[in-house]
Amino acid sequence: EKKYYDWDDSLKEVRIDEVIMGNVIQGGQGQNPGRQASIYAGIPKEVNAYTVNKVCASGMKAVALAAQSIKTDDAEVIVAGGMENMSAVPYYLPKARWGARMFNAELVDGMVYDGLWELFYDYHMGITSENIAEKYGITREEQDKFALMSNQRALAAIKDGTFSQEIVPVEVRKRKEVIQFDTDEHPRETSMEALAKLSPVFKKDGAVTAGNASGITDAAAALVVMSAEKAKELGLEPMATIRSYAAGGVDPAFMGLGVVPAVKKA
């Protein structure tokens, strides 16, 4: 059977009640991507799974739902997380099913249409970042400095092996060669000078560039959620405790500010 990962020794006797995975762009992924991830991970087929879409907050919502289920005694142990496969998102032919009748048919980028396009204002999500920067006077230099710091911290953590125990290597077949993929490729060496040379992506006079914005990437992360009592029963040492969680809504034009009311509520 196809299996990507076997649970480590400390979890082999743990009965998983449910799997919840956040996933935004599900077009072309097949039925219930969370269920696929569960079975391919080696979790028994008898364990149910479902997929959550709350755009950027999908993975966090999956973890919150897991905590809620455990609080209400609907489950004892849940695997929750998030995943995205942006490189495999298809292009759409919206008129193909019923026929384009005459003239050209539009080819739509599924990644943008289903994941990166603000529906109500009809513009790219990158513009929402520009809106916030303009509203609060966040300069291009400040954004570049933060991006540089983030890259430097990530590269230092990779070099020090900080995340090595949390990364599950994936075998990638390249022609006749099998590559052990175990290192995050997104962080890169850069400098303020290099970042300053990049052109704005979303507005002619904007501040968001390919160097200080989030990238087009493939990745997945998951964790095991259980009550403190269950962890003690199984002899497991918790890595973290979920104290509180909340969600907040804002004007979609300023999407990135949603964390502010959420933190206040939590």
PEVEN-V275777 format. One record per backbone hydrogen bond with DSSP energy under -0.5 kcal/mol. NH is the residue of the N-H (numbers start at 1). CO is the residue of the C=O. E is the energy in kcal/mol with one decimal. If there is no record, write none. Layout:
BEGIN
nh=NH co=CO e=E
nh=NH co=CO e=E
END
This chain:
BEGIN
nh=4 co=40 e=-3.5
nh=5 co=40 e=-0.8
nh=11 co=8 e=-1.9
nh=12 co=8 e=-0.6
nh=12 co=9 e=-0.9
nh=14 co=11 e=-1.6
nh=16 co=14 e=-0.8
nh=17 co=77 e=-2.7
nh=18 co=77 e=-1.0
nh=19 co=48 e=-1.6
nh=20 co=79 e=-2.8
nh=21 co=50 e=-2.1
nh=22 co=81 e=-2.9
nh=23 co=52 e=-2.9
nh=26 co=24 e=-1.3
nh=29 co=26 e=-2.2
nh=35 co=32 e=-1.1
nh=36 co=32 e=-1.6
nh=37 co=33 e=-2.5
nh=38 co=34 e=-1.9
nh=39 co=35 e=-2.3
nh=40 co=36 e=-2.7
nh=41 co=37 e=-1.5
nh=42 co=39 e=-1.6
nh=43 co=38 e=-1.8
nh=47 co=44 e=-1.9
nh=48 co=17 e=-0.6
nh=48 co=46 e=-0.5
nh=50 co=19 e=-2.0
nh=52 co=21 e=-2.5
nh=54 co=55 e=-0.5
nh=57 co=54 e=-1.9
nh=58 co=55 e=-2.1
nh=61 co=57 e=-2.6
nh=62 co=58 e=-2.0
nh=63 co=59 e=-1.7
nh=64 co=60 e=-2.3
nh=65 co=61 e=-2.7
nh=66 co=62 e=-1.8
nh=67 co=63 e=-2.3
nh=68 co=64 e=-2.3
nh=69 co=65 e=-2.3
nh=70 co=66 e=-2.0
nh=71 co=67 e=-2.4
nh=72 co=68 e=-1.9
nh=73 co=70 e=-1.3
nh=74 co=69 e=-2.5
nh=75 co=69 e=-1.1
nh=78 co=225 e=-2.6
nh=79 co=18 e=-2.2
nh=80 co=78 e=-0.6
nh=80 co=223 e=-2.5
nh=81 co=20 e=-1.7
nh=82 co=221 e=-2.3
nh=83 co=22 e=-2.5
nh=84 co=219 e=-2.7
nh=86 co=217 e=-1.3
nh=88 co=85 e=-1.4
nh=89 co=86 e=-1.0
nh=92 co=108 e=-3.6
nh=96 co=93 e=-1.9
nh=99 co=95 e=-1.2
nh=102 co=100 e=-2.8
nh=108 co=92 e=-3.1
nh=108 co=106 e=-0.6
nh=110 co=90 e=-1.3
nh=110 co=108 e=-0.7
nh=113 co=109 e=-2.9
nh=114 co=110 e=-2.4
nh=115 co=111 e=-0.8
nh=116 co=111 e=-0.7
nh=116 co=112 e=-1.3
nh=117 co=112 e=-0.6
nh=118 co=116 e=-0.5
nh=118 co=123 e=-3.2
nh=119 co=117 e=-0.8
nh=122 co=118 e=-1.4
nh=123 co=118 e=-1.1
nh=125 co=116 e=-2.5
nh=127 co=124 e=-1.8
nh=128 co=124 e=-0.6
nh=128 co=125 e=-0.9
nh=129 co=125 e=-1.0
nh=130 co=126 e=-1.7
nh=131 co=127 e=-2.5
nh=132 co=128 e=-1.7
nh=133 co=129 e=-2.4
nh=134 co=130 e=-2.4
nh=135 co=131 e=-2.3
nh=136 co=132 e=-2.4
nh=137 co=133 e=-0.7
nh=138 co=133 e=-2.0
nh=139 co=137 e=-0.7
nh=143 co=139 e=-1.9
nh=144 co=140 e=-2.5
nh=145 co=141 e=-2.5
nh=146 co=142 e=-2.0
nh=147 co=143 e=-2.4
nh=148 co=144 e=-2.6
nh=149 co=145 e=-2.4
nh=150 co=146 e=-2.5
nh=151 co=147 e=-2.4
nh=152 co=148 e=-2.6
nh=153 co=149 e=-2.4
nh=154 co=150 e=-2.2
nh=155 co=151 e=-2.6
nh=156 co=152 e=-2.2
nh=157 co=153 e=-2.3
nh=158 co=154 e=-2.3
nh=159 co=155 e=-2.5
nh=160 co=156 e=-2.2
nh=161 co=157 e=-0.6
nh=161 co=158 e=-0.8
nh=162 co=157 e=-2.3
nh=164 co=161 e=-1.1
nh=166 co=163 e=-1.6
nh=167 co=163 e=-0.7
nh=167 co=164 e=-0.6
nh=168 co=166 e=-0.5
nh=169 co=167 e=-0.7
nh=170 co=181 e=-2.4
nh=172 co=170 e=-0.5
nh=172 co=179 e=-3.0
nh=173 co=171 e=-0.5
nh=174 co=172 e=-0.5
nh=174 co=177 e=-3.6
nh=175 co=173 e=-0.5
nh=177 co=174 e=-2.4
nh=179 co=172 e=-3.3
nh=179 co=177 e=-0.5
nh=181 co=170 e=-3.1
nh=181 co=179 e=-1.0
nh=182 co=180 e=-0.8
nh=195 co=191 e=-2.5
nh=196 co=192 e=-2.2
nh=197 co=193 e=-0.8
nh=197 co=194 e=-0.6
nh=198 co=195 e=-1.2
nh=201 co=208 e=-2.6
nh=202 co=208 e=-0.6
nh=206 co=203 e=-1.7
nh=209 co=207 e=-0.5
nh=213 co=209 e=-0.8
nh=217 co=215 e=-0.8
nh=219 co=84 e=-2.1
nh=221 co=82 e=-2.7
nh=223 co=80 e=-2.8
nh=225 co=78 e=-3.6
nh=225 co=223 e=-0.6
nh=227 co=76 e=-0.7
nh=231 co=227 e=-2.3
nh=232 co=228 e=-2.1
nh=233 co=229 e=-2.3
nh=234 co=230 e=-2.0
nh=235 co=231 e=-0.6
nh=235 co=232 e=-0.8
nh=236 co=231 e=-3.0
nh=238 co=236 e=-0.7
nh=243 co=241 e=-0.9
nh=254 co=251 e=-2.7
nh=255 co=252 e=-1.2
nh=257 co=254 e=-2.4
nh=258 co=255 e=-2.0
nh=259 co=256 e=-0.7
nh=260 co=257 e=-1.9
nh=261 co=257 e=-0.7
nh=262 co=258 e=-1.4
nh=263 co=259 e=-2.6
nh=264 co=260 e=-1.9
nh=265 co=261 e=-2.0
nh=266 co=262 e=-2.3
END
